[in-house]
């Protein structure tokens, strides 16, 4: 069932832009544009990108500027969520000045005001009260620079505090078969209570749950995943056990492991008491985009089977390296 958000109609599955520009050998502009076009044609029109997903000359915003030059009719179809407020040294700056500067850069890079439907600080700034950050974002909405406010990687308490200052359109969290913490930390409950959409990033476990990565050596040189604890050679085999279980279920249902992983997130969204949850898988090839767009109904038996596997399986390793985990903060 499609969703109407900020006056735009989007499908149940969105599209993540990070991998198109933030990798050692990014796709060419035309390859990336082809992937975005395939997403739009498959109703994956809730797009998620970042100001820092690449240099100022080639990131999510400059890519979309090029895309809109080629497909101007899609401007009104795409609901765009952009992360910012990250310094060149990869520190968080969500101060009022930091918000204004990041929004200004983003607006300039995409080519004008009002094209960014939702803007979110990539992480909670421990030096700044969330109320001050949200108030600064609300001023950008009133100026017409952005159309709405979102949050990323924040706690239930932070969401409730922020929602008292201004309308929060969405909250971005990592949610997948190997990152189930949002099911337990109260974030989904807070979003359901406040009517906030949840964007589930990395629903494919940064590619792990696709089954395409068989070993650490399959990760390209320079790829950021080589620095993540969960991908290290000493734990890779253990973490692959979950992938094998997902693949077994996928084969029985005539699906791919990626399709099982994405549709598990969609099945959660349909449960009573849950908010709207939109997974935002990324892909750089049109055929992968089409694969990720497939929606199927997982039965309660399927869900129980998956839950049984999750209860007996523990992912080894943190989500991020030490610096990345510190950026998540405490109360965040």
Phi, psi and omega in degrees: 000126180291160180240143174256117183230123182053037177080003180245144180265125180232159179276182181286340181239133178258199185215127178266134186263350190308311186293348181283335183231343186248078177199163184304319178233084183294159176298153173293164179304317183291324176296317179293319178297321178297322179293317179296318180299320179296321177299314180298317180295336179260019175066022175266066192263000173270101185259142180233126180218191182210144175298327184263011176279065184117173181289168180303337181271347182205086178221191182302322185287314179293327177296316179292328175300317178293322179297315182293332176295327180272326182230068183299335181292345183271355181302319183277348180272328187276132170258111190255125175248127183234134175265144177208207179064033174242128182282166177303333178270013178060047169248156181274135172225091179252027173292162177308319179292319179296320177298311182300318181293316182293318178297316181300316178298317183296317179297318179295318184290327180275343173104023175146168182287156170079359180273343178264108183286325181220130177239136182221138168297134184297331178215158175290132179273114182293345181272352188230136175293140183299329179298322180290321178296313182293322177299320178295319177295322179297325177296325177292326175296314182295331177282348181086007180289319177231164183258344182194173186242137175227168178231160180220134176051058179236163181275169177299320180297319179295319178301314181294321177296315182297320183293343176281344182265318182202167178291128177258120185281320183205160174232128181262128179223156171276119182218121179197180178297338177247018171211085186257008184306321179301341177286346187238344188263005176089354182295314181295321178297317179297318180293320177296316181299322185262001180068037182257133177289142176253126173263117182266101180273158184052048178294346178257019177058043182055037177095343183299318186283357176283338184082359181283335179265113183266335182200169182303327182291346178281348179276124184300150174303135179086350179292135184301335182294338178295342179262001182269137183304323185288346182256003184291147184307323185289343180242354186302313182300319178297315181290336177292341180299322177295318180300318180297322178294319178296319179298322179298314178295318181299316181297321179295330183261002180069032180238177173262162178300322179298319180294323175296313183299316181292317183286340171297318177297317179297323179296323176299318183298331182277353182283148179303140177083358180266151173283174168293123179243122181244109177290145182234068178293152175252160177195148181252354180240138182306323182293327177289323177300314179297321178300315182289341182278350184290126177251132177225158179266112174279129182287166176298327177295318177300315182295321178295322178297316179294318181296324177297318178297315183296327180292332183259358184241134177237119178295136181262127177106150177286166179292321185233171172287182187301315180296317181296322179291324177296328180291340177288337175075189179263273177294336180024000000 
